[in-house]
Every structure is written in structure tokens, then in C-alpha cells.
């Protein structure tokens, strides 16, 4: 392992000071944090896609347009927003974008770590089944037979094709 990789994998000073939280504690903290964040607007993927489709103005054009509001009070009066409030909205949008990116990064890390856990469990389960199947051949290990047979049954059931739900006819 190179020095850079060792440094990247080494725990930070903060990680050494803080005890790891359990998943339940993290959920509790996230819910408390969520309640303190104020108004949020949960949306479906379709709603987000529709709103993103309406965003047509690149950031540099938005900035230049906001300068127009700042230049003349008549423009500010016409749009119904003082430049201070508009700049505050712009600042909030940029700051919340940073929060959004950090949360996505955290979710990606949690998801990846959990996928690795599930992969390890899958490997252990396969090893246990294989070893158990071999040991169950010996009458001295007959206690394993019901377990091995149940796993075989469950595997068969999970491999079955799911049948499509019957379509009811509305014709009379």
C-alpha cells in the first residue's frame, strides 16, 4: 500500500475521539436534524424532473440579471423584491446546494458500506450452506438435514418465475 493510500484509509483525529454511533442512534439524530431544518419539500422523481426542466437560465445569466435589479430601484419595484432579499435567496440556494451534495456523498458512503455488508453476508450464507450440505451427508450430523432441506426449498421458491397478475375483463 502506498503512503497516499495509507493516509486516505487512516482514521482522522475526530474519528479517534468519537465513539461510533449505532444505526438506530444515527436515525434518531437524522430525524432530530430534519425537524430543525425547517421547510422541506419532498417530491417525487417526476416532480423533480419537471421542475428541473423549467430551469433554463444558466447561473452566470441569473447573476447578471440580478445585477439589473440592483442597478435601478424601478426594476426592484417591478419584480416586487428588494435586491437584499434576492441576494439572500441566491446565497441560501448556494449554501443548501452544499448541504445537498454532502448528504448525497454521505448516502453514497452508507449505501456502499451496507452493500459490502450484504455481500459479506451473502458469501457467509453460501459457505454455510455448502459446508452444511457436505456435513449433513454424514449420519452423525443429521441435525443439519432439516436446515439444509429448508434452504433448498427456499432457494427453489425464490427461483420460481413470478406469474403476472390476472387481468380482469371489463367487458359485459
KACORWO-V605659 format. One record per run of one state. SS is the DSSP state (~ for helix, > for strand, _ for the rest). FROM is the first residue (numbers start at 1). LEN is the number of residues. If there is no record, write none. Layout:
# KACORWO-V605659
ss = [SS;SS]
from = [FROM;FROM]
len = [LEN;LEN]
This chain:
# KACORWO-V605659
ss = [_;~;_;~;_;~;_;~;_;~;_;~;_;~;_;~;_]
from = [1;3;10;13;18;23;37;45;55;59;72;73;80;83;137;139;160]
len = [2;7;3;5;5;14;8;10;4;13;1;7;3;54;2;21;13]
